[in-house]
């Protein structure tokens, strides 16, 4: 959840240890401010502290993860026996219904609980951590990623063969290789039945072709925004909110409408941040 780089820190300790210590201190400061429920401007990061009272704290073993797969949440449960064995940046294997995915842990502990409380999550059904990723699991992941890249020219050749108007965005193999997903954008509906049959015969697995919108495309690809930082949708947003010109009007920004569109050609998600 928090990443602190210290390239110019002078210390005799290993850089990883210094970074970990600073990260822990930073998170403790955030938690202390949240728990104090300060509402003045000097603690503006939590000026809406009333949110903490609306949703109970979910005290289950929950970690925040980052996953390229199709998990329904950025949070997963982990069993008691894995307590004190899972840390940020670790890779874990996730069980979700009848499929397996691999994910990287991004946050653990009290800060994750506060974040979930802030966005109103409590006791919902979540995927579960099956185990910490082994060397074999990571090797399989590398093979999946390699095979995804090899599938790109085949997909494009097949699209051209059937004369379909589709733009490939990304390809994803489930960790267990039971399904191969192709994400694409298109101006309208596409009849891809013959394409799906050819791809299934080629890759010998179940094929799913999913049409996504331009905002989802930006979230999957990522990039650098006009502010010089990673796209918000790529780096931390869990879902998209409806962004309207009224939000820009409320902030007296309508005179700069040309600068208010993101790389997806939609109004920037950050327009809602000031209102929130």
N, C-alpha and C positions, 0 to 999 in steps of 0.2 A: 504493500500500500504506500509506503514511503521509501524513496530511494535517494540515498545521500552519497554523492561522489566527492572524494577528498583528494584530488590529484596533487595538491600542493601542501598537504598536511605534513609537517615535520615531526616525526616521532620515531622512537625505537621499536614500537610495537608493529606487528604486521598490519598492513593497510586494511585487510578484511576485518580484523578485530577492532580497529579504530572506527571504521565505518559502521560496524554492528553496534558499538557502544554509543555512537552519536545518534544512530537511528533509534535506539532504545530510549535515550534521553529525550529526543524530539517527540516520540510517541507519548512518553509520560507527561510531557508538558501539555500536549493536546488533551489527553485524558483529564489532567488536573483542571484545565480550563472548562472542559465540558461538564465535569462533575460539580464545579462551582456554580454552574448555570448563570454565568455572568451575562448581562444583557446590555452593558454600556458599549460605547463605540470603541473603547480600547480593546474589547474582545469581540470585534464584529464578526469573527469567523463563526460564532455561535449566537449571534444576536437573536436567532429564532429558537432559543433554547426550549420553548414550550413544546417542541416536537418530542422531546425526551419523555414527556409525561403522557403522551397520547398512545404510545405503543409500548407494551411490556418488553423487558429484556429477554431475549431468547438465550437461555443458558445451556443449550445443547453444544456439543463439540462441533463447531462450524469453522471452516477456513474459507478464505476468498481465493479463487483460482483464476488463471487465465488459460483458455482452451481454444484451439482452432476448430474443434468439433462442434457438434450440435447439442451440447448440454443445455437444458432449459434454464439454467441459472449460473451466476458467477460465484455461487456459494455451494459448498458440499459438506456433508456430514462425514466425520471420521470416527472409528470405533475407539473405545477407551484404551485398548491395548496399544494404540499408536500415539497416545499422549506422550509428549516429551521426546518424540522421535521424528516429528514433522516440523520443518522450519521453512521460512520464506526462501524461495528459489528452488526448493526440492521439487522433483517430479513425482507424481502419484498416478496410479491407475484408478479410473473412476468407473463404477458400475452404474449404468442408467438403463432401467428396464431390461431389455434383452441385448444391449450393446455395451462395449467397453471403449473408453476413450482415455487418452493420456493428457494430463494437465500440469501446469506449474503453479506451485503455491505462491500467492502474492501477499497474503496477510493472515495473521493468526492472533488469538488473544482478545483482550478487552476492546481494542480499537475496532476490530471486526464487529463485535457485538454492538458497539455504539453506532457504527455505520449502518448496520441492519436496522437498528431501532430508528435511526434518522429517516430511512426510506420506507419505514412501516412494515418490515418483514418480521413475522413471528410464527413459528411452528408450522411453516408450510412444508410440503413434501419436497425433499431435496435428493439429488443423486448422492451416492455414498462412495467413500474412498475404499477401494478393495485392498490396496497394498501400496507401499512405497515402491516406486519403479526400480526394477533391477537392471543390471547391465544388459541382460537379454531384452528387456522391455525397451530400453533406450535404443538398442541396435535395431529392433523391429521398427521403431518410430523413424529412425534415419532411413530405413529401407522404404517405408511408406512415403516419406517426403520425396525420396529419389524417384519412386514410381509415379508420384503425382506429376512431377516435372516431365517425365517421359510420356505421360498421357496427353500433354498439351497439344503437340503436333497432330496426334491421331484425332483428337476431338475437332480441331480446326479443319483438318482434311475432310472429315465426315460432314461437318456443317456445310462446307463448300460443295461437297458431293450432292447433298440434298437441297442445296440452294436455300438455306435458312438464314434469316436475319437475326443472328444472335451474337452477342459480344461476351466472350468468356471472361469471367472475373477471377475465379479461383477453383481449385480442385481439392477435394479432401477425401482421403481414405480413412474409414473408421479404423481405430487401433486394431481391432480384431479382423479387419479386412472383409467384414460381411457385407459392407456397402461401399460404393464409390460415388461421391457426390460431385456434381458439376454445377457451379453457381454462375448464372449468366444474367445479362440485362438485355432487354429488347423493347422496342417501341410498342408492341402489342402482344397478343397471344401467339404462341408458336406451336404448331403441330409437330412435335418431336418424336412421335411414336416409332417411326422407322429408324431414326437416329439412335433412340434408346436400345432398340433391338441389336443394331450393329455394334454399339459400345458394349453391350452385355456379352455378345459373342466374342468380342476382342479381349475383354478383361476378365471374363469368367467369374463375375460376381454380380450382385444386384446393383442396378444403376438408378440413381435419382437425379433428375435435372430440376433445378430450382431457380425460378426467376426471382430476382431481387430488385429493389429500387436503387436509385442513385445514392441515397444516404447510406444504405447498407453496403453499397460498393465502396464508398469512401471509408467506412468502418473496417471493411475487410482488408483493403489495400494499405491504408494508412498514408501518412505523408506529413509535410510541414505546412502549417497554416500561415496566413499573412502576418500573424503575431510572432512568428519565429518558433513556435512550439508545435509539438505533435498535435494532430487533429484530436479534439476533445472526444469524439466518438470512438476513436481508435485507442486512446490511452486510458480513459476512465469512465465514460458514460455507459451505464448499463442498458438504457433504453432511450428512445427518441421521444421528445416532447413536441407538441404542435407549436411551431414558431410563426407568429403572424406579424404583419406590418404594424399592428397596434403596439406591440412591444417596442418597436423602434420609435414609434411616435411618442410613447410615454417617456422615452429617454432623449427626445429632441434630436433624433438621428436621421430623420427622413431626408434631410438635405444631402446626405452621403449614401443614398441607397445603392449606388454602384459598388460601394465597398462593403456592403452588408451581406453579400452572397459568398458562400464557401466554395470550395472546389467542386462540390456536388451541384452547384448552381441553385441551391436552396438557401434560404436565410440561415445565417450562422446560428448554431445551437447556443453559443455564448450570449446571445441577446436576452436569453431568459435568466441568466445568472444574476443580473442586477435586481431583477424583480423578485427573485427568490430570496 
